Amino acid sequence: MAQPRNAIAKVVVFLAQFAFALIIVASDSLPSPVQTAPLLGSQVAVTDYAQAVAQAAAWAAAGDQPRAIAAANTHVIALARSDAQFGEALRNFDLVLPDGMPLVWALNRQLEKPLRDRVYGPTFMLRCLEATQGEAWKHAFIGGTDELLAALRAKLLERFPALQIADMYSPPFGQWPEDEDRRIIERIRQSRAQFVWLGLGCPKQELWLARNKPQLPPGVYGAVGAAFAFHAGRVKQAPAWMQRSGLEWAFRLAAEPRRLWRRYCVYNTLFVYYLALDRFRRQRSP
């Protein structure tokens, strides 16, 4: 009896996915194309949570190719400007979200309709999980330690009981073996996850996605950095007022100064410097 039931279950899942894909394609509520605006040489999405989640869901429903989403703060954008390899990697992403308030403020200087809020990577991940729980959608999580992933699984299932977690994998720390990329890609393929969340840290997760994108199975791939640690309850997030004020970096720097001083002191400074430089060049140009 087990085999017929498994076969029936697979048929039900396939029909549910197919029906949802038809709804997405035929619906008048298809997400409008996400507009972008240039910021220090990167194209950043002019979007909000609702549109970003709808776009990710539409890509997952289509299932025709791998789609990469980055959550970009000042560190990411300044690094893309100062490091040619990383800049090229970021250009391979299908959606670069304005993760930090300084990006929102910088973008709003060139927008007729200003953005009201950022699209914070950890919150974007949660909203995608919420939107797809109970549906025939699977999620995979790559990054962190086994202990962290176990805590994350417990927290997520407590919050989203119907969430389908297809796989959780903790890659080796330090230098990876030569076959590690192939191993991770095969795990993703076997999991049949439509959403794959990477918590490898910047710039490792962005470089990995860009390098391996041609070999990845279709799905939505989100580079969300510290989201795993936040949602597992292992790292405290900044108070809401600090996040709204663009001061989350100060909170995190105070909590982990030895690990984060370079990211925030150097790249925040570079972000401001590049903004001023580009403005000066625009003013000087005829």
Number of C-alpha atoms within 10 A of each C-alpha: 5 7 8 9 10 11 10 12 12 12 12 13 14 13 13 15 19 15 13 18 19 13 15 20 14 10 10 8 10 14 17 9 10 14 11 16 14 12 19 17 15 20 19 25 21 24 21 18 18 13 16 23 21 18 19 23 24 19 21 24 22 19 17 11 15 21 23 22 23 25 23 27 25 23 23 24 26 26 23 22 20 15 11 11 12 19 20 15 18 27 15 18 20 16 24 26 26 28 24 25 23 20 20 21 17 14 20 16 10 12 11 7 9 14 17 12 16 24 26 21 25 19 15 22 20 16 16 19 23 16 16 19 19 14 14 19 23 20 25 21 24 22 22 23 16 13 11 17 20 12 17 23 19 13 15 18 14 11 13 17 13 16 22 19 19 19 17 23 17 17 18 12 10 6 7 10 10 8 8 13 16 13 13 16 16 14 18 26 15 12 17 18 26 26 29 23 23 26 21 21 15 17 17 14 21 27 18 15 25 17 14 12 19 11 13 19 20 22 26 25 27 26 29 26 24 20 24 26 20 14 21 19 14 13 14 13 18 16 11 11 10 14 18 15 11 17 17 18 22 18 16 18 17 11 15 11 14 9 10 16 16 13 18 18 14 14 20 21 15 19 24 14 13 18 15 12 13 14 11 11 10 10 9 8 6 5
